[in-house]
Amino acid sequence: MSSRSTVLLSALRLVLIGLIAVLIFAFYIQTRHGFRHVIMPVMSSTLPDTFTIRDGYLRLRGSLELDVLRYSDKTAGVAVEAQRVFVSLSPSSLVRDRILLVRDLQIEGATVSLSQAQAQSVESTAMPAPPGGNVLPITPVVIEQGRVKDLTVVILDDPRTITAEGATLEFTQLGPARHGSIGLRANLRLDQPSQEVPWIASVTLDAAVEMNQAGTVAKWTGSNRFGLMERRAGPTGAESEVIVVDQSFAGEYDHASRTVQSSSRLTASKGKVALGSAAVTLATTHSGKARTVDV
C-alpha cells in the first residue's frame, strides 16, 4: 500500500471517529443526564442566580422540557415557580422566516406571587425609559397553541390578599399576522382583616385576538362572566349571595402611537333580579398623562 493511500485512510478514519463522537454527544445531551451535566451548567453561567431548574431534557428537533423551574426578584416583588414547562419550537421557521415559532407551550403546577408594595417601591425609584425606544422583541414570536394548567396567582396588597386558584389558561395562534383566541377559567378569593370570611368569585373569560403583519397593532373582542359569592357569618353558619356580572369588551392597541382604546359593557344581576348595567370606554396615550374614561 502506497504512502498516499495510508494517509488517505488515516484521514478517513479520523473523520469517521469525529462523526461518531459528534453523534454520541448529540445523543448524550438529549438525555436527562446530559441535560444536568452539560446544558444546565451553560444555563447557570448565563442566567441570574434567582433562576433555577431542577431537571429537564432537550430534543434537537426543537422541544425542551423543564422540571421545577423557579424565578424570583425580591426588589420587584415577583416570585414564579412551575412544576413542569414544555416547549416545542420550529427551528426551521427561525432560519427561513425569521420568526420564533412556538408550536406548543405547556405549563403545569405554576404559582405566581406578586407583592404590590415592593412593585410600587421599584416603580418610584426606577429610571425613566428613553423616549422613542423600541420595546418590541427583535425576533417576532408566534405561539400556535398553549395551555397553563393548575395556575395559582397570589397578589399581596397589604392588608388584602387576592388569590386565584386552580386557574386554566388556554391560547391559540398568538402573534403577528395571526387570528387567535384566549380562554381563562379561575376561582378568586379575597382575604382582608375586615371580613370574617373571604369573598369568593369565579371568572370565565373568552377572547379573540388578532395582530397585523408587523406585530404593531393588536385588536381584541370577547366576553367575561364574573360570579361573586359574598360569604358572611350568620346565626346558622356561613351564608352566601351570588352576584353575576356579564361583560362584553373590545379594544385596540397601537404600538406606533402607544395608544390604547377599549370599550366595555357590564350587566349585573342577583338571581333573577337585574341590578343594572353600565358602558365604559377608555382611551390612553403612550405617556399615560392624557386619559379619558366615560361611563
N, C-alpha and C positions, 0 to 999 in steps of 0.2 A: 504493500500500500504506500502511495506517494506521501510526501510530507504535506502537500496541499490538501489531499483527502483527509489526512489526520486532523489538520487544523479545522477543516470544514465540519468534520464530525464532532470535534470538541466544541465548536461554536453552537452547533445544533443541540448538543447535549446541554449546554448552559442555558440556551433559550428554553428548552423543554423543562429544565429544572425550575427556571424562573416562572414559567407559566403555571407549573404545578404549585409552586409556592404562592402565587397570586390567587389561584383557585382555592387553596386551603385557607388562606387568610380571609378571602371573601366569604367562604362558608363559615369560618370561625366567628367573624364579627356579627353574623346573623343569629348566633346562639345567645342565650342569656348570659353564659359565662363570658363570652366575648364582649357583650354589652357592658357588663360590670367592670371588666379589666381593660377595655380599650376605649369604648365610647364614653362612658361616664367620667374617666379622668380628663378627657378632652373637654367635655361639657363643664366640668368643675373648674377648669382653668379659664373659661370664658364667661361663665355665669356668676352672678353675685352669690355670696355665701348664704344669703337668705333664701336661695332657690335650691331645693334638694329633691332627689329622686332615689327611691329605694331600689328599684329594679326596672327592667324593661327588655325590649328586643327591637331590632331593626331589620327590615327587609329591603334589599337593594332595589326591589321593584317599586318601592315607594311607600311602604307602610311602616309606621312606628307605634309602638305601644309602651306606655309608661305606667308603672305601678307606684302608688303612694307618692304623688307629687305634692310638694309643699313650697309655698312662697309667702313671705311676709315683709312688710315695710312699716315698721313701727312709727316712723315720722309721719307717714301718710295715713296711718290707722287702718291698714289693709292687711288681711291675712286670708290666704287661699289654700285649701287642701282638697285633693281629688284622689279617690282610691284607684281609679283607672282612667287613662286617657288613650284613645286610639285614633290615629290619624292616617288616612290613606291619601297619598298625593299622586299626581300625574307628572313625573319628571319631564316627559316629552313636551308637555304644554309650556313649561318654563323655557325650554330651548326654542320651540317652534313659534309660540305665540307671545312669549314674554309675559305669561300670566301664571301666577301660583295657583294651580287648580287643586282644590281640596275635594276629592271625590266623596269622602266620608269622614265625619268627625263625631266621635262618641266619647262622652264624659259621664262617668258613673260615680255616685257617692261623693259629690262635691259639697264643700262647706265654704262659704264666703262670709267673713266678718268685717264690718265697716264701723269705724268709730268717727262719728260726726265731729266731735270736739277736736280730735287730732287733725282731721282733714281741714277744718277751718283754720287751725293754727298754721298749717303748712301753706294754705292759700294766702294768708295775711302776710307771710314772710317771703313768698316766692317772688322771684324776679319776673317782671312783665315780659311776655313774648315779643320778639322783634316784629314790627309791623310788616305785613306782606309776606310773612313766612309761609311756606308750603307745608301743611300738616298731613297731606295725603301720603301714603306709602309710595315709594318709588316703583315697586312692582305691584300691579293690581292683584287683588286676591278674590277668588271666586270659590264659594262653598256650595257644592251641589246638594249635599244633604248633611244634616247633623242632628244630634239628639243629646240633651243633657238630662240625665235621669237621677232621681233621688237627690235633688238640689236643696240645700239649706242656705238661706241668707239671713244673717243676723246684723241688724243695724242698731248700734248703741248710740242713742241720742239722749244723754243724761237729762232727766231721770227716767226717760222712756226707753223701752226696748221693743223693737219691731222684728218679728221673726217670720220668715216664710219657710214652711216645712213641706217635705215631700213634693217639691215642685218638679214639673217636667216641662222642658223647653224643646220644641222641635222647629226646625227651619230647613228650607229648601231654596236652592237657586238664588243665593245672595251674592251680589257683585255686579260689576259693570256689564251693561247690556243684558241683564237678566231680569225676569219677572218671577219673583219668589214669594215665599209665604213664611209666616212666623206664628207659632201656636204656643200658648203658655197656660198651664194649669198649676195652681198653687193654693195652699191654705196659709192664711196670715193670722198672726196673734200679736196683740198689743198689750204689753205689760207696763203699768205705771203705778206709782205708790198710791195715788188717789183712788184706785179701783181695787175692790176686794177680790174680784175675779176678772180675768183678762177678757178683752174683746176678741172675738174670733170672726174671721171673714174668709170667703173663698173667691178666687179670681179665675175667670175663664176668658182668655183673650185670643182672638184670631185676626190676623192682619195680612194684607197683600202688599208687597214691597217691590218697587221697580226702580232701576237706575239706568241712566243714559250710558252711551258707549264710552264716554270719557271718565265716567265714575264721579262726575262733579255735581249731578243733580239727582236727588233721591225723592221719590214720592211714595206715600203710603195711604191706605184706607183700611178700615177694619171695624170690629165691634168688640165690646168688652162687657162682661156681666160681673158685677161686684155684689156679693151677698154678705151683708154684715149681720152677725149674730151678737146682739147685745146681751151679755150674760150678767146677771146681778144676783146677789144673795137675797133670797126670800124666806118667808117663815117655814116653808117646807123644803128648802134647799135652793139650788141654782135654778133661776128662771131665765128664759131667753125669748127674744123677739127678733125676727129676721126682717131686715130692710134690704130690698133688692134695688140696685142701681144699674140700669142698662145704658150703655154708652155706644154711640157711633161716632167715628172720627175720621179725619182725612188731613193730610198735611204735605208739605214740600220743603226740602232743604236745598239751598243753592250754595255750593262751596265758593263759587267765584265772588258772589256778593256777601257771603257769610250771613245769609238771612234765613229765617225760619218762618213759615206761615202755616197755621193749623186752625182747624175748626172742629168743634165737638158739640154733640147734643146729648144731654143726660136726662133720664126719666127715672124717678124714684117711686117705689111702691112698697107697701107693707101688707102682705096677703093680697086681698082683692081691692084694697084701698089705694088709690093713686095719691101720692104725696106731692107731686109737682114735677116740673121739667124746667130745663134751662139750656140755653145755647151759648157757647163760649167760643170766641175767636181770639187768636193770639198771633202777634207779629213781632219779631225781634230782629235787630241789626247785629252785625258782627261784633260790635263793641258791647252790646247789651245795654247801652245807655238809652237808646230810643226804643221804647217798648210800649205796645198798646194791647190792652185786654178789654174786650167787650163781652158783657153778659146780658 
